[in-house]
Amino acid sequence: MGAAEQYVIDEKGNKVASILPITEYQHLKEDLHDLAMVAERRDEGTMSRADLKKRVL
C-alpha cells in the first residue's frame, strides 16, 4: 500500500472500515473480477494446441 493506512473507528476504538486510495480500490475490484471469472470457468475442459489453432485461425 503506497499511502498510509487509514481506518474509521467506532466509539470504542475498534476498526470498522478502511479508507483506500481510489486506484487501489479499482485494482482490488479488478482482481476480484478476475478471480470470479477463474472460479466460473474452473470446470471447463482443456483444449489441445492444435484445436486452439484451428479455432483461432
N, C-alpha and C positions, 0 to 999 in steps of 0.2 A: 504494500500500500504506500503510495507516494506521499500523501498528505497525512498529517497527524490524525489518529483515530479519534472520532468524536461520538459521544453517546448521549442519549436522552435518558435521564434517570427519574425515578419516581420520588415521592416524598421521603422514602426510607433509604434512598441512595442506591437502589437496585437498578441496574441497567435494563431498560425496557425497549430500546430501539437504538439503531446506529445511524449515523449520517455518513453517506458516501459521496465522493465526487461523482457527478453525473456520468463521466466517461467510464469510471469503474463499474457503476451500476449497469450501464449499457453492455459492457463486456460480460458481466455476470449473467445478464439476460440472454446474451448470445450463447454463452456456454451452456446454460440450462436448455435452450432450444436445441443445440447440437446433441446434448445428452438424451433429450426426449426423442429425437429422430433416431439415434442409435438404438434406444430401447424399443422403439416402434418397429424397427427393421431387424431386430435380433433373430427372429425365427425364419428369415428369408434364406433361401438356399444360396449356394455359391454358383459361380459361373466360370467355366474354363476360359483361358485366354483366347482360344480360337473362337469360342462362341461370342465372347465380348467383341472381338474384332469384326465378326460378321454383323453383329448388332449395330456397331458404331459406324461401320463403313457401308 
